[in-house]
Amino acid sequence: MGSGVAPIDHVVATMRAQLAAIRAHEPGVRQGPDPEELHQMRTAVRRLRAILRLLRPVLDNDVAASRAELRWLGHLLGAARDADVLSAYFRAMLASLAGPEAAVVERILRRLDTRRARARRRVLAALDGPRHAHLVDALQQIVRDPRIADEDLHLRRIARRQFKKLRKAVKALPRTPSDEEVHAVRITLRRARYAGELAPARRRTERFVRRAAKLQDVLGDHQDAAIAERALRAVRRATHTGEDRAAAGRLIEQQRAAFGRRGARSRSSGPRSRGAGARRGVKAGRPRRTPAARGRARR
């Protein structure tokens, strides 16, 4: 945020940019060949929902309803995006496989093709429906006429609260967290990053935002691996041939090894061991003290 820009003007400009991104990527989502269009639309939806969440105490508009509708749209886009990501993940894996392992992955890809097609149909139906049109209208009304319930809009204070929540979440992680616990920290990290992006520019805050973006990528890879392992386990449970079951088991072990999980061979220890690696990444990637805390110490 540049000097001399009122906080509410900065926030409204950011919301307007995200709404514009949603509309700009909608034609590409409808056409379908480039998965990046869907990814960017989903990101804009998620950012806009996060901003409205951060501004709940100071906006008098019907933010709750808009956030609920953004969650609905984000869920539909997310299902399609997850199918895209998982399909790309397994296609990359398939390139280096042969024999029974390749057959297992090809079976997963066929299921994913069906899942992607179903998710895409739901997205298109939503974009064509009145609910999406009403959501866009409501968001346009908010950015045209933001009604401030509290004139004391302190973006650095908002960011500071999110940084504290992130530190608390990371500190609470057990030594070997579950995939769900790591994913929950990823969500908290994302919210802290978005809050940092809204706050007035400072060197330490900008550095935190950059590090948070990189760490989100690391935790995103962790989440992809967790979902891929669940898909492999589902195939292993469903198959009736010993050869295919053994091939799925070998692929699971390869997944674990890729995330530093050698030696974690039981069904329960695999995800927990992967979680330990993710926890080390979170601990290493987070700032030792939040940018806001550093600022207070400097003052």
Long-range contacts (C-beta under 8 A, 24 or more apart in sequence): 1-155, 1-198, 1-199, 1-200, 1-201, 2-201, 7-153, 7-154, 7-155, 8-146, 8-148, 8-153, 10-155, 10-198, 11-51, 11-55, 11-146, 11-153, 11-155, 11-198, 12-143, 12-146, 14-51, 14-197, 14-198, 15-48, 15-51, 15-52, 15-139, 15-142, 15-143, 16-143, 18-44, 18-45, 18-47, 18-48, 18-51, 19-44, 19-48, 19-136, 19-139, 19-140, 19-143, 22-48, 22-136, 23-136, 26-127, 29-77, 29-123, 29-127, 30-124, 30-127, 32-120, 35-81, 35-84, 35-88, 38-77, 38-80, 38-81, 38-84, 38-123, 39-81, 39-84, 41-77, 42-74, 42-77, 42-78, 42-81, 45-70, 45-73, 45-74, 45-77, 46-74, 46-190, 47-194, 48-139, 49-74, 50-190, 50-191, 50-194, 51-194, 51-198, 52-142, 53-191, 54-158, 54-162, 54-191, 54-194, 54-195, 54-198, 55-153, 55-158, 57-149, 57-150, 58-148, 58-149, 58-150, 58-152, 58-153, 59-142, 59-146, 59-147, 59-148, 59-149, 60-147, 60-148, 60-149, 61-141, 61-142, 61-145, 61-146, 61-147, 62-138, 63-142, 65-138, 66-135, 66-138, 66-139, 66-142, 69-131, 69-134, 69-135, 69-138, 70-135, 72-126, 72-131, 73-126, 73-132, 73-135, 76-119, 76-122, 76-123, 76-126, 77-123, 79-119, 79-122, 80-116, 80-119, 80-120, 80-122, 80-123, 82-227, 83-112, 83-115, 83-116, 83-119, 84-116, 85-224, 86-112, 86-224, 86-227, 86-228, 86-231, 87-112, 87-113, 87-116, 89-224, 89-228, 90-228, 90-231, 93-228, 93-251, 99-247, 100-243, 100-244, 100-246, 100-247, 101-247, 101-250, 101-251, 103-244, 103-247, 104-232, 104-235, 104-239, 104-244, 104-247, 104-248, 104-251, 105-251, 107-235, 108-231, 108-232, 108-235, 111-231, 155-195, 155-198, 155-199, 155-200, 156-199, 156-200, 156-292, 156-295, 158-195, 158-198, 158-199, 159-192, 159-195, 159-196, 159-198, 159-199, 159-205, 159-291, 159-292, 160-290, 160-292, 160-293, 161-195, 162-188, 162-191, 162-192, 162-194, 162-195, 162-196, 163-192, 163-195, 163-196, 163-208, 163-290, 163-291, 163-292, 163-293, 164-290, 164-292, 165-191, 165-192, 166-191, 166-192, 166-286, 166-290, 167-286, 167-290, 170-282, 170-283, 170-286, 173-279, 173-282, 173-283, 174-279, 175-276, 175-279, 176-272, 176-273, 176-275, 176-276, 176-279, 177-272, 177-275, 177-276, 177-278, 177-279, 178-271, 178-272, 178-275, 179-222, 179-223, 179-226, 179-271, 179-274, 179-275, 181-275, 182-219, 182-222, 182-223, 182-275, 182-278, 182-279, 182-282, 183-219, 183-223, 183-226, 185-219, 185-282, 186-216, 186-219, 186-220, 186-223, 189-215, 189-216, 189-219, 189-282, 189-286, 190-216, 196-291, 202-291, 202-295, 204-287, 204-291, 204-294, 204-295, 205-291, 207-287, 207-291, 208-287, 208-290, 208-291, 211-285, 211-286, 211-287, 212-285, 214-285, 215-281, 215-282, 215-285, 215-286, 218-278, 218-281, 218-285, 219-278, 219-281, 219-282, 222-259, 222-274, 222-277, 222-278, 222-281, 225-255, 225-258, 225-259, 225-274, 226-271, 226-274, 228-255, 229-255, 229-256, 229-270, 229-271, 233-267
